[in-house]
Amino acid sequence: MIGVNRKEWPVPDKSESTGLATYTDLLSPSASHAPPLPADCQMAYLAAGTSDTLLKGKPHSLVMPRIVHLLLVLTAVALSGCGFVPEKVPLTDPRLAPMLRAIAAVDRASLGFTPIATNADVRLESRPRAGYDAMLHISSSTSRTIAFRKDGDGYRWIGEQEIHAGPKTYTTPDGPYHEEIVISYELERIELGATGVPLHQVFVSYNGEDARLTQRYNLTLDDVRPILAEWKQKL
């Protein structure tokens, strides 16, 4: 199996996927290139850190787990309002209009990306981060992330990654996964420090055990299009 890590681009959901080491690190100006957190967001992250600490200890009564659970729920709500946790939104949300214009300005089909389904599940990550200013997480027949930079009153499309899941599964140390073809393109480095995806180049990778694709370090769109069509008939 070769290809970029299946978590090449971040999908925030607490500490691991925020791309930051700990909650308290977020409160340090040196922790990120993003703007400082507002006071209410700082309190939310401190609460999350407190929750982690409580969960690591051994509760002395049945009350403790309930307190931790409540604290985690309140923290999740607060973080959603801070823009770190992707917020579910319809494609008609006015906040998406400048992003959709930025998407339409790019010939994404020539880069191997499929159209976005009108009934797709869309999540908006609006809090600026070191590698991008906003990101859309979109799931339908494929799953994709699209990154943007602020550009005046609007946004610029700076990269996209689309994952096509295949019909077969393969075993990894983390358990079984569906085989997948990943198509990526970046104008800027989306995840700082990552080196798997070359800039300004369509990058195609495969995770799985299909002999037609394994041990291939230079996959192209022409290589995978017939297989994607084959998968579409089976799924």
N, C-alpha and C positions, 0 to 999 in steps of 0.2 A: 504494500500500500504506500502510495506517495501522495504528495500534494500539501497544500497549506493546512495548518491546523484548522479544525472545524470551528474554532472560536477565534478566528483571525481578527474579526471585528468585534468590538465590545457590545454586549447586551446587558445593560445595567440591571441588577436586581439585588442590591445590597452591597456588601464589601467586595467580593471577588470580581464582579463584573463592572464596578465603577472604574476599574483601572487604577485605583488608589489603595494604598496599603491598609489603612485603618480609618475608622470614623474620625478619630481625633486628628489624624494627619490632614484631613480635609480643612481643618480650622487653621492650619498653618499656611501663610502666604507662599511658602516655597513648595507646597505640595502639588500645585498645579499651575498651568499658565492661564487658567480660566479666571474670571473676575472673582473677588472675595465673596463668600457666601453671605446672604442676608442673615440678620440675627435670628429670624424664625427658623431658617434652615440649619443654622449652627445648633440651635436647641434640639432640632429633630435628630441630627447626627449624634449629638451627645446622648440623647435618649437611646439611640440605636446601640451606641457603645455600652451604655448601662445595661441594656437588654442582653447583649452578648456576655457581659461579665456575670450577670445573674444566671444565665443558662449554663455557664461553665461550672458554677458552684452546685452544691447538693442542697436542694431546698429542705427546710426543716418542718414544713407543714404543707398542707394542700393549698394554702392561700398563695404561696410563692409562685407556683406555675400559672395561676390565674392572673396574678399581677404582671408576670412576664408576658403572657399572651396579650393582655390588654395594652401593655406598653408597646409591643411589636405592632399591633394593629394601628395604634395612634401614630407610631413612627412612620408606617407605610403610607398612611394618609397624608402626613406632613411632607414626606419626601416627594410624593406625587405632585403636590403643589409647588415644590421647588424645581421641578423639571428634570430631576435625575432619573426617576422611574418613568419609563415610557407610558404616556397617557393614551388610552384608547380614544380615537377620534374618527368621525366620518370623513370621507374624502371631500365633502362639501364644507368642512370647517374653514372659516375665513383665514385662519392662521396658516393653512396649507396652500393658499392661493399663490403666494410668491414662490413657494417650493415647487409647485406643479408647473409654474411657468419656467422655472429653471430646468426642470426635467424635460419639458417640451422643447427647450432650446438645444438639446443634445441629441445627436443621431445615435440613440442607444441601440437600435436594432442592428446597426453595423458593428456594434461592440458585443453582440450576442445576447443582449437582454430582451426579455419578453415584455409585452405590454402589461401594464398594471390593471388587474381586473377591477371592475367597478364595485364588486361586492367583496373586495379584499378586506381582511382585518388589518387596520392601520393603527400604529402606535407612534406617537410623537414624543421625541426626546428633545426638549427645548432648551435645556441648560447648556450653555457653551462649555466646551471641554478643550483640552490642549490640541487635539487633532481636527476638531470641527466645531461649528457653532450650533448646528442642529442636525438631527438624524431622524429618518423615518424607518420604522421596522414594519415590513409589510408581508403578510402571509396569505396565500391563496393556494393555488396548485404548486407554487414554489414559495420559498421564503427568501426575503432579500432585505438588505439594509442599504440606505442611500444617504450619503453624507453631504452637508452643505456648509459653505462659508457665507457670512454676511457680506453683502455687496450693495452699499448705499442703503436704499429703502427695501431692497429685496435680498435674494440669495443667489449663490452660484453653486451649481452641481460640481462636486469635486471627486466623486467616486461612488461606486456601487458594487455590491457583491450579491449574486443570486445563486441559491442552492437548489438543485434539482435532486429530489430523493428518488432512488430506483426501487425496483420491486424486490430485490434480494437483500438479505442481511449478512453481516459478517461479524465475527467476534473480536472484541478488543478487551484490554485489561479492565475497562470501565463497563463492560457488558456488551450486548449486541447492538449494532447500529445498522440502519439502512445504508446501502451503498449510495454514493452521491457524487454528482458532478458539480463543481463550484466554478463559476465564472466571475472574475473580478477585474475591475479597472479602477485605477487611482490616478488622479492628477496631482494630488498631494498625499503625503503620508498620513493615513487616517489614524492609525494606532502608532504613536511615536515609539520608536525603538524596534518595531517589527520590520522584518526584511524579506518576508515570504513573497510579497507581490511587487514586481517591478513597476516603476512609475511609467505612465504614458504607454502602456502596453496591455493588450488583452491577455489575461493570465487564466489558463484553464487547468484545473486539477481534478483528480479523481480519488475518492476514498472507497475502497472495496476490494473485491477479489476477482473481478472480470479480467480474464487474461488478455483481452484486447486492449485494456487500458493500463494495467499495472506495469510498473517498471518503465513508464514513459515520462520523461522529464520535459518534453517539449510538445505537449498536447495542443492542438489547435481547434478552432470552432468546427472546421471541416471534419476533424476526427470524431467529435462527440455528437454532432447533429444527427447522424443516422441512429446512434444509440439513444439519444433523447426521444426521437420519433418512435423507436422500438419500445421504450419505457412507457410512453404515452398510450400506446395500444394495450399494454398489459395492466396499467393502473386504472 
